[in-house]
Amino acid sequence: MLPESHVHSGWRILRSDTGRLWATRERAFDRAAEMAGAFRTVDADDLGQLRAQIEQQERIAHAVVSRSVGTAPK
């Protein structure tokens, strides 16, 4: 069993039959985040790399939301 909670909540962690780790976000990113390059599924060789991949996707999505909030009419 993989220590899923230690990687990132909201993502499901899987190990392939070749030992590679994969993570899939339980909820899709919105279209703007996807267009900015946020991927719902990522892979890595180990949990540290997988965590970094997940965090990168979340940063991309967060940056899109931050930009849209900053440019919204008041």
MDTraj code that builds the backbone (N, CA, C; nanometers):
import mdtraj as md
import numpy as np

residues = "MET LEU PRO GLU SER HIS VAL HIS SER GLY TRP ARG ILE LEU ARG SER ASP THR GLY ARG LEU TRP ALA THR ARG GLU ARG ALA PHE ASP ARG ALA ALA GLU MET ALA GLY ALA PHE ARG THR VAL ASP ALA ASP ASP LEU GLY GLN LEU ARG ALA GLN ILE GLU GLN GLN GLU ARG ILE ALA HIS ALA VAL VAL SER ARG SER VAL GLY THR ALA PRO LYS".split()
xyz = np.array([
    [0.0843, -0.1189, 0.0000],
    [0.0000, 0.0000, 0.0000],
    [0.0881, 0.1243, 0.0000],
    [0.0492, 0.2225, -0.0786],
    [0.1257, 0.3463, -0.0876],
    [0.0778, 0.4474, 0.0164],
    [0.1696, 0.5251, 0.0735],
    [0.1305, 0.6274, 0.1719],
    [0.0681, 0.7477, 0.1018],
    [-0.0501, 0.7274, 0.0479],
    [-0.1179, 0.8281, -0.0341],
    [-0.1339, 0.9612, 0.0378],
    [-0.1694, 0.9597, 0.1636],
    [-0.1943, 1.0838, 0.2366],
    [-0.0680, 1.1675, 0.2532],
    [0.0480, 1.1064, 0.2375],
    [0.1731, 1.1811, 0.2517],
    [0.2122, 1.2532, 0.1232],
    [0.1427, 1.2277, 0.0153],
    [0.1770, 1.2902, -0.1120],
    [0.0918, 1.4144, -0.1322],
    [-0.0377, 1.3997, -0.1457],
    [-0.1262, 1.5149, -0.1609],
    [-0.2701, 1.4678, -0.1578],
    [-0.3519, 1.5331, -0.0750],
    [-0.4926, 1.4939, -0.0724],
    [-0.5589, 1.5378, -0.2023],
    [-0.6580, 1.4627, -0.2442],
    [-0.7277, 1.4916, -0.3684],
    [-0.6668, 1.4235, -0.4894],
    [-0.5609, 1.3476, -0.4680],
    [-0.4944, 1.2744, -0.5763],
    [-0.4920, 1.1267, -0.5397],
    [-0.5161, 1.0415, -0.6361],
    [-0.5069, 0.8957, -0.6166],
    [-0.3716, 0.8488, -0.6680],
    [-0.3040, 0.7694, -0.5873],
    [-0.1704, 0.7219, -0.6200],
    [-0.1781, 0.5748, -0.6612],
    [-0.1111, 0.5428, -0.7702],
    [-0.1079, 0.4058, -0.8209],
    [0.0352, 0.3662, -0.8521],
    [0.0633, 0.2390, -0.8435],
    [0.1930, 0.1861, -0.8848],
    [0.1690, 0.0920, -1.0019],
    [0.2398, 0.1158, -1.1117],
    [0.2231, 0.0299, -1.2295],
    [0.2881, -0.1060, -1.2033],
    [0.2616, -0.2000, -1.2911],
    [0.3216, -0.3324, -1.2746],
    [0.4723, -0.3305, -1.2993],
    [0.5232, -0.2190, -1.3539],
    [0.6686, -0.2048, -1.3705],
    [0.7317, -0.1260, -1.2561],
    [0.6484, -0.0829, -1.1578],
    [0.6997, -0.0124, -1.0409],
    [0.6945, 0.1387, -1.0499],
    [0.6522, 0.1937, -1.1616],
    [0.6430, 0.3390, -1.1770],
    [0.5218, 0.3902, -1.1003],
    [0.5359, 0.5080, -1.0394],
    [0.4265, 0.5680, -0.9645],
    [0.3495, 0.6660, -1.0521],
    [0.2192, 0.6642, -1.0364],
    [0.1298, 0.7534, -1.1088],
    [0.0357, 0.8175, -1.0089],
    [-0.0048, 0.9407, -1.0373],
    [-0.1053, 1.0080, -0.9556],
    [-0.2075, 1.0709, -1.0492],
    [-0.3334, 1.0558, -1.0124],
    [-0.4427, 1.1152, -1.0884],
    [-0.5268, 1.1997, -0.9940],
    [-0.5506, 1.3215, -1.0347],
    [-0.6312, 1.4126, -0.9536],
    [-0.7748, 1.3634, -0.9556],
    [-0.8381, 1.3593, -0.8379],
    [-0.9743, 1.3077, -0.8270],
    [-1.0746, 1.3961, -0.9003],
    [-1.0519, 1.5259, -0.9005],
    [-1.1377, 1.6193, -0.9735],
    [-1.0547, 1.6849, -1.0824],
    [-1.1124, 1.6966, -1.1979],
    [-1.0403, 1.7593, -1.3091],
    [-1.0124, 1.9061, -1.2787],
    [-0.9026, 1.9559, -1.3343],
    [-0.8770, 2.0991, -1.3290],
    [-0.9776, 2.1668, -1.4217],
    [-1.0015, 2.2961, -1.3988],
    [-1.0891, 2.3656, -1.4927],
    [-1.0148, 2.3877, -1.6244],
    [-1.0884, 2.4253, -1.7247],
    [-1.0340, 2.4378, -1.8605],
    [-0.9181, 2.5365, -1.8666],
    [-0.9273, 2.6475, -1.7958],
    [-0.8201, 2.7478, -1.7986],
    [-0.6903, 2.6907, -1.7430],
    [-0.6989, 2.6130, -1.6362],
    [-0.5794, 2.5512, -1.5776],
    [-0.5199, 2.4496, -1.6743],
    [-0.6046, 2.3713, -1.7390],
    [-0.5548, 2.2745, -1.8376],
    [-0.4865, 2.3454, -1.9542],
    [-0.5450, 2.4545, -1.9991],
    [-0.4860, 2.5304, -2.1105],
    [-0.3517, 2.5921, -2.0696],
    [-0.3358, 2.6196, -1.9397],
    [-0.2105, 2.6753, -1.8888],
    [-0.1046, 2.5673, -1.8668],
    [-0.1451, 2.4398, -1.8806],
    [-0.0475, 2.3315, -1.8695],
    [-0.0609, 2.2421, -1.7486],
    [-0.1682, 2.2550, -1.6705],
    [-0.1888, 2.1680, -1.5548],
    [-0.2391, 2.0318, -1.6038],
    [-0.1684, 1.9265, -1.5665],
    [-0.2053, 1.7907, -1.6054],
    [-0.2738, 1.7198, -1.4901],
    [-0.3802, 1.6480, -1.5198],
    [-0.4538, 1.5746, -1.4174],
    [-0.3823, 1.4464, -1.3766],
    [-0.3008, 1.3909, -1.4631],
    [-0.2282, 1.2676, -1.4340],
    [-0.0793, 1.2900, -1.4555],
    [0.0001, 1.2488, -1.3559],
    [0.1456, 1.2642, -1.3628],
    [0.2113, 1.1337, -1.3195],
    [0.3398, 1.1184, -1.3512],
    [0.4122, 0.9975, -1.3117],
    [0.5526, 1.0338, -1.2670],
    [0.6142, 0.9413, -1.1934],
    [0.7490, 0.9641, -1.1407],
    [0.8098, 0.8315, -1.0963],
    [0.9401, 0.8369, -1.0681],
    [1.0117, 0.7176, -1.0228],
    [0.9929, 0.6895, -0.8744],
    [0.9731, 0.7949, -0.7930],
    [0.9582, 0.7745, -0.6483],
    [0.8602, 0.8762, -0.5911],
    [0.8257, 0.8602, -0.4631],
    [0.7256, 0.9465, -0.4007],
    [0.7686, 1.0928, -0.3947],
    [0.8961, 1.1186, -0.3742],
    [0.9440, 1.2562, -0.3710],
    [0.9238, 1.3261, -0.5048],
    [0.9592, 1.2567, -0.6112],
    [0.9392, 1.3131, -0.7457],
    [0.7906, 1.3269, -0.7769],
    [0.7115, 1.2301, -0.7331],
    [0.5679, 1.2362, -0.7571],
    [0.5070, 1.3557, -0.6841],
    [0.5479, 1.3757, -0.5612],
    [0.5007, 1.4910, -0.4836],
    [0.5353, 1.6203, -0.5566],
    [0.6566, 1.6310, -0.6080],
    [0.6981, 1.7508, -0.6808],
    [0.6130, 1.7721, -0.8060],
    [0.5818, 1.6637, -0.8763],
    [0.4977, 1.6730, -0.9960],
    [0.3575, 1.7230, -0.9603],
    [0.3001, 1.6675, -0.8550],
    [0.1667, 1.7081, -0.8105],
    [0.1672, 1.8549, -0.7696],
    [0.2655, 1.8936, -0.6915],
    [0.2728, 2.0323, -0.6456],
    [0.2869, 2.1289, -0.7630],
    [0.3609, 2.0891, -0.8652],
    [0.3764, 2.1737, -0.9838],
    [0.2418, 2.1932, -1.0534],
    [0.1641, 2.0867, -1.0671],
    [0.0336, 2.0976, -1.1322],
    [-0.0598, 2.1881, -1.0512],
    [-0.0566, 2.1728, -0.9196],
    [-0.1402, 2.2567, -0.8338],
    [-0.0966, 2.4034, -0.8408],
    [0.0348, 2.4290, -0.8495],
    [0.0838, 2.5673, -0.8633],
    [0.0346, 2.6305, -0.9926],
    [0.0396, 2.5540, -1.1013],
    [-0.0088, 2.6056, -1.2301],
    [-0.1560, 2.6446, -1.2176],
    [-0.2360, 2.5554, -1.1632],
    [-0.3792, 2.5822, -1.1490],
    [-0.4042, 2.7012, -1.0575],
    [-0.3306, 2.7088, -0.9486],
    [-0.3474, 2.8198, -0.8542],
    [-0.3102, 2.9529, -0.9195],
    [-0.2047, 2.9534, -0.9995],
    [-0.1625, 3.0765, -1.0670],
    [-0.2701, 3.1250, -1.1634],
    [-0.3373, 3.0329, -1.2308],
    [-0.4447, 3.0707, -1.3232],
    [-0.5596, 3.1342, -1.2460],
    [-0.5964, 3.0734, -1.1339],
    [-0.7049, 3.1273, -1.0516],
    [-0.6661, 3.2644, -0.9971],
    [-0.5424, 3.2781, -0.9504],
    [-0.4954, 3.4053, -0.8957],
    [-0.4990, 3.5152, -1.0014],
    [-0.4576, 3.4826, -1.1229],
    [-0.4605, 3.5821, -1.2319],
    [-0.6038, 3.6221, -1.2643],
    [-0.6941, 3.5249, -1.2676],
    [-0.8328, 3.5577, -1.3044],
    [-0.9001, 3.6400, -1.1936],
    [-0.8664, 3.6135, -1.0690],
    [-0.9224, 3.6914, -0.9587],
    [-0.8652, 3.8329, -0.9613],
    [-0.7373, 3.8441, -0.9939],
    [-0.6721, 3.9748, -0.9977],
    [-0.7190, 4.0627, -1.1121],
    [-0.7750, 4.0032, -1.2156],
    [-0.8193, 4.0811, -1.3305],
    [-0.9701, 4.0937, -1.3375],
    [-1.0409, 4.0357, -1.2419],
    [-1.1864, 4.0430, -1.2436],
    [-1.2337, 4.1853, -1.2111],
    [-1.3395, 4.2293, -1.2754],
    [-1.3932, 4.3629, -1.2450],
    [-1.4403, 4.3701, -1.0999],
    [-1.4244, 4.4855, -1.0399],
    [-1.4632, 4.5023, -0.8991],
    [-1.5971, 4.5699, -0.8866],
])
top = md.Topology()
chain = top.add_chain()
for i, resn in enumerate(residues, 1):
    res = top.add_residue(resn, chain, resSeq=i)
    for name in ("N", "CA", "C"):
        top.add_atom(name, md.element.get_by_symbol(name[0]), res)
traj = md.Trajectory(xyz[None], top)
